[in-house]
Amino acid sequence: MWGSAPAAAAPAVKNGDEFFAGQSRRYIEDTFGGSLPHFLASFIGGSKLSGKQAEELVRLINEHTEG
């Protein structure tokens, strides 16, 4: 019955950040074939990044680069 299942069997509850991160990854996978560069190119469109935005992207890339 419902009350007899162990607590560990219940699905994990995600916080808002984890939920939206998963949704974002799924969108990029479904829409851009998982290509983050294609997503960024589409997101930026014909506009220019500010120096601060470019620096932040470089910092994020450096923090999350394998190797």
Phi and psi in radians as a Rosetta constraint file:
Dihedral C 1 N 2 CA 2 C 2 CIRCULARHARMONIC -1.072 0.35
Dihedral N 2 CA 2 C 2 N 3 CIRCULARHARMONIC -0.740 0.35
Dihedral C 2 N 3 CA 3 C 3 CIRCULARHARMONIC -1.329 0.35
Dihedral N 3 CA 3 C 3 N 4 CIRCULARHARMONIC -0.188 0.35
Dihedral C 3 N 4 CA 4 C 4 CIRCULARHARMONIC -1.626 0.35
Dihedral N 4 CA 4 C 4 N 5 CIRCULARHARMONIC -0.145 0.35
Dihedral C 4 N 5 CA 5 C 5 CIRCULARHARMONIC -1.279 0.35
Dihedral N 5 CA 5 C 5 N 6 CIRCULARHARMONIC 2.435 0.35
Dihedral C 5 N 6 CA 6 C 6 CIRCULARHARMONIC -1.146 0.35
Dihedral N 6 CA 6 C 6 N 7 CIRCULARHARMONIC 2.648 0.35
Dihedral C 6 N 7 CA 7 C 7 CIRCULARHARMONIC -1.035 0.35
Dihedral N 7 CA 7 C 7 N 8 CIRCULARHARMONIC -0.563 0.35
Dihedral C 7 N 8 CA 8 C 8 CIRCULARHARMONIC -1.143 0.35
Dihedral N 8 CA 8 C 8 N 9 CIRCULARHARMONIC -0.347 0.35
Dihedral C 8 N 9 CA 9 C 9 CIRCULARHARMONIC -1.376 0.35
Dihedral N 9 CA 9 C 9 N 10 CIRCULARHARMONIC -0.246 0.35
Dihedral C 9 N 10 CA 10 C 10 CIRCULARHARMONIC -1.241 0.35
Dihedral N 10 CA 10 C 10 N 11 CIRCULARHARMONIC 2.508 0.35
Dihedral C 10 N 11 CA 11 C 11 CIRCULARHARMONIC -1.140 0.35
Dihedral N 11 CA 11 C 11 N 12 CIRCULARHARMONIC 2.556 0.35
Dihedral C 11 N 12 CA 12 C 12 CIRCULARHARMONIC -1.215 0.35
Dihedral N 12 CA 12 C 12 N 13 CIRCULARHARMONIC 2.458 0.35
Dihedral C 12 N 13 CA 13 C 13 CIRCULARHARMONIC -1.638 0.35
Dihedral N 13 CA 13 C 13 N 14 CIRCULARHARMONIC 2.237 0.35
Dihedral C 13 N 14 CA 14 C 14 CIRCULARHARMONIC -1.649 0.35
Dihedral N 14 CA 14 C 14 N 15 CIRCULARHARMONIC 2.581 0.35
Dihedral C 14 N 15 CA 15 C 15 CIRCULARHARMONIC -1.375 0.35
Dihedral N 15 CA 15 C 15 N 16 CIRCULARHARMONIC 3.016 0.35
Dihedral C 15 N 16 CA 16 C 16 CIRCULARHARMONIC -1.017 0.35
Dihedral N 16 CA 16 C 16 N 17 CIRCULARHARMONIC -0.736 0.35
Dihedral C 16 N 17 CA 17 C 17 CIRCULARHARMONIC -1.098 0.35
Dihedral N 17 CA 17 C 17 N 18 CIRCULARHARMONIC -0.766 0.35
Dihedral C 17 N 18 CA 18 C 18 CIRCULARHARMONIC -1.124 0.35
Dihedral N 18 CA 18 C 18 N 19 CIRCULARHARMONIC -0.709 0.35
Dihedral C 18 N 19 CA 19 C 19 CIRCULARHARMONIC -1.079 0.35
Dihedral N 19 CA 19 C 19 N 20 CIRCULARHARMONIC -0.887 0.35
Dihedral C 19 N 20 CA 20 C 20 CIRCULARHARMONIC -1.201 0.35
Dihedral N 20 CA 20 C 20 N 21 CIRCULARHARMONIC -0.560 0.35
Dihedral C 20 N 21 CA 21 C 21 CIRCULARHARMONIC -1.106 0.35
Dihedral N 21 CA 21 C 21 N 22 CIRCULARHARMONIC -0.755 0.35
Dihedral C 21 N 22 CA 22 C 22 CIRCULARHARMONIC -1.113 0.35
Dihedral N 22 CA 22 C 22 N 23 CIRCULARHARMONIC -0.734 0.35
Dihedral C 22 N 23 CA 23 C 23 CIRCULARHARMONIC -1.098 0.35
Dihedral N 23 CA 23 C 23 N 24 CIRCULARHARMONIC -0.707 0.35
Dihedral C 23 N 24 CA 24 C 24 CIRCULARHARMONIC -1.128 0.35
Dihedral N 24 CA 24 C 24 N 25 CIRCULARHARMONIC -0.789 0.35
Dihedral C 24 N 25 CA 25 C 25 CIRCULARHARMONIC -1.065 0.35
Dihedral N 25 CA 25 C 25 N 26 CIRCULARHARMONIC -0.727 0.35
Dihedral C 25 N 26 CA 26 C 26 CIRCULARHARMONIC -1.114 0.35
Dihedral N 26 CA 26 C 26 N 27 CIRCULARHARMONIC -0.730 0.35
Dihedral C 26 N 27 CA 27 C 27 CIRCULARHARMONIC -1.086 0.35
Dihedral N 27 CA 27 C 27 N 28 CIRCULARHARMONIC -0.806 0.35
Dihedral C 27 N 28 CA 28 C 28 CIRCULARHARMONIC -1.110 0.35
Dihedral N 28 CA 28 C 28 N 29 CIRCULARHARMONIC -0.701 0.35
Dihedral C 28 N 29 CA 29 C 29 CIRCULARHARMONIC -1.106 0.35
Dihedral N 29 CA 29 C 29 N 30 CIRCULARHARMONIC -0.848 0.35
Dihedral C 29 N 30 CA 30 C 30 CIRCULARHARMONIC -1.232 0.35
Dihedral N 30 CA 30 C 30 N 31 CIRCULARHARMONIC -0.681 0.35
Dihedral C 30 N 31 CA 31 C 31 CIRCULARHARMONIC -1.599 0.35
Dihedral N 31 CA 31 C 31 N 32 CIRCULARHARMONIC -0.613 0.35
Dihedral C 31 N 32 CA 32 C 32 CIRCULARHARMONIC -2.086 0.35
Dihedral N 32 CA 32 C 32 N 33 CIRCULARHARMONIC 0.299 0.35
Dihedral C 32 N 33 CA 33 C 33 CIRCULARHARMONIC 1.086 0.35
Dihedral N 33 CA 33 C 33 N 34 CIRCULARHARMONIC 0.461 0.35
Dihedral C 33 N 34 CA 34 C 34 CIRCULARHARMONIC 1.427 0.35
Dihedral N 34 CA 34 C 34 N 35 CIRCULARHARMONIC 0.100 0.35
Dihedral C 34 N 35 CA 35 C 35 CIRCULARHARMONIC -1.527 0.35
Dihedral N 35 CA 35 C 35 N 36 CIRCULARHARMONIC 1.852 0.35
Dihedral C 35 N 36 CA 36 C 36 CIRCULARHARMONIC -1.118 0.35
Dihedral N 36 CA 36 C 36 N 37 CIRCULARHARMONIC -0.712 0.35
Dihedral C 36 N 37 CA 37 C 37 CIRCULARHARMONIC -1.044 0.35
Dihedral N 37 CA 37 C 37 N 38 CIRCULARHARMONIC -0.685 0.35
Dihedral C 37 N 38 CA 38 C 38 CIRCULARHARMONIC -1.151 0.35
Dihedral N 38 CA 38 C 38 N 39 CIRCULARHARMONIC -0.688 0.35
Dihedral C 38 N 39 CA 39 C 39 CIRCULARHARMONIC -1.072 0.35
Dihedral N 39 CA 39 C 39 N 40 CIRCULARHARMONIC -0.841 0.35
Dihedral C 39 N 40 CA 40 C 40 CIRCULARHARMONIC -1.095 0.35
Dihedral N 40 CA 40 C 40 N 41 CIRCULARHARMONIC -0.722 0.35
Dihedral C 40 N 41 CA 41 C 41 CIRCULARHARMONIC -1.067 0.35
Dihedral N 41 CA 41 C 41 N 42 CIRCULARHARMONIC -0.727 0.35
Dihedral C 41 N 42 CA 42 C 42 CIRCULARHARMONIC -1.189 0.35
Dihedral N 42 CA 42 C 42 N 43 CIRCULARHARMONIC -0.733 0.35
Dihedral C 42 N 43 CA 43 C 43 CIRCULARHARMONIC -1.110 0.35
Dihedral N 43 CA 43 C 43 N 44 CIRCULARHARMONIC -0.759 0.35
Dihedral C 43 N 44 CA 44 C 44 CIRCULARHARMONIC -1.253 0.35
Dihedral N 44 CA 44 C 44 N 45 CIRCULARHARMONIC -0.631 0.35
Dihedral C 44 N 45 CA 45 C 45 CIRCULARHARMONIC 1.066 0.35
Dihedral N 45 CA 45 C 45 N 46 CIRCULARHARMONIC -2.387 0.35
Dihedral C 45 N 46 CA 46 C 46 CIRCULARHARMONIC -1.586 0.35
Dihedral N 46 CA 46 C 46 N 47 CIRCULARHARMONIC 0.059 0.35
Dihedral C 46 N 47 CA 47 C 47 CIRCULARHARMONIC -1.458 0.35
Dihedral N 47 CA 47 C 47 N 48 CIRCULARHARMONIC 2.925 0.35
Dihedral C 47 N 48 CA 48 C 48 CIRCULARHARMONIC -1.811 0.35
Dihedral N 48 CA 48 C 48 N 49 CIRCULARHARMONIC 2.540 0.35
Dihedral C 48 N 49 CA 49 C 49 CIRCULARHARMONIC -1.454 0.35
Dihedral N 49 CA 49 C 49 N 50 CIRCULARHARMONIC 2.544 0.35
Dihedral C 49 N 50 CA 50 C 50 CIRCULARHARMONIC -1.295 0.35
Dihedral N 50 CA 50 C 50 N 51 CIRCULARHARMONIC 2.844 0.35
Dihedral C 50 N 51 CA 51 C 51 CIRCULARHARMONIC -1.015 0.35
Dihedral N 51 CA 51 C 51 N 52 CIRCULARHARMONIC -0.690 0.35
Dihedral C 51 N 52 CA 52 C 52 CIRCULARHARMONIC -1.143 0.35
Dihedral N 52 CA 52 C 52 N 53 CIRCULARHARMONIC -0.730 0.35
Dihedral C 52 N 53 CA 53 C 53 CIRCULARHARMONIC -1.107 0.35
Dihedral N 53 CA 53 C 53 N 54 CIRCULARHARMONIC -0.757 0.35
Dihedral C 53 N 54 CA 54 C 54 CIRCULARHARMONIC -1.096 0.35
Dihedral N 54 CA 54 C 54 N 55 CIRCULARHARMONIC -0.754 0.35
Dihedral C 54 N 55 CA 55 C 55 CIRCULARHARMONIC -1.072 0.35
Dihedral N 55 CA 55 C 55 N 56 CIRCULARHARMONIC -0.715 0.35
Dihedral C 55 N 56 CA 56 C 56 CIRCULARHARMONIC -1.138 0.35
Dihedral N 56 CA 56 C 56 N 57 CIRCULARHARMONIC -0.725 0.35
Dihedral C 56 N 57 CA 57 C 57 CIRCULARHARMONIC -1.108 0.35
Dihedral N 57 CA 57 C 57 N 58 CIRCULARHARMONIC -0.745 0.35
Dihedral C 57 N 58 CA 58 C 58 CIRCULARHARMONIC -1.076 0.35
Dihedral N 58 CA 58 C 58 N 59 CIRCULARHARMONIC -0.742 0.35
Dihedral C 58 N 59 CA 59 C 59 CIRCULARHARMONIC -1.073 0.35
Dihedral N 59 CA 59 C 59 N 60 CIRCULARHARMONIC -0.795 0.35
Dihedral C 59 N 60 CA 60 C 60 CIRCULARHARMONIC -1.097 0.35
Dihedral N 60 CA 60 C 60 N 61 CIRCULARHARMONIC -0.745 0.35
Dihedral C 60 N 61 CA 61 C 61 CIRCULARHARMONIC -1.066 0.35
Dihedral N 61 CA 61 C 61 N 62 CIRCULARHARMONIC -0.806 0.35
Dihedral C 61 N 62 CA 62 C 62 CIRCULARHARMONIC -1.083 0.35
Dihedral N 62 CA 62 C 62 N 63 CIRCULARHARMONIC -0.694 0.35
Dihedral C 62 N 63 CA 63 C 63 CIRCULARHARMONIC -1.182 0.35
Dihedral N 63 CA 63 C 63 N 64 CIRCULARHARMONIC -0.505 0.35
Dihedral C 63 N 64 CA 64 C 64 CIRCULARHARMONIC -1.961 0.35
Dihedral N 64 CA 64 C 64 N 65 CIRCULARHARMONIC 0.305 0.35
Dihedral C 64 N 65 CA 65 C 65 CIRCULARHARMONIC -1.512 0.35
Dihedral N 65 CA 65 C 65 N 66 CIRCULARHARMONIC 2.327 0.35
Dihedral C 65 N 66 CA 66 C 66 CIRCULARHARMONIC -1.231 0.35
Dihedral N 66 CA 66 C 66 N 67 CIRCULARHARMONIC 2.639 0.35
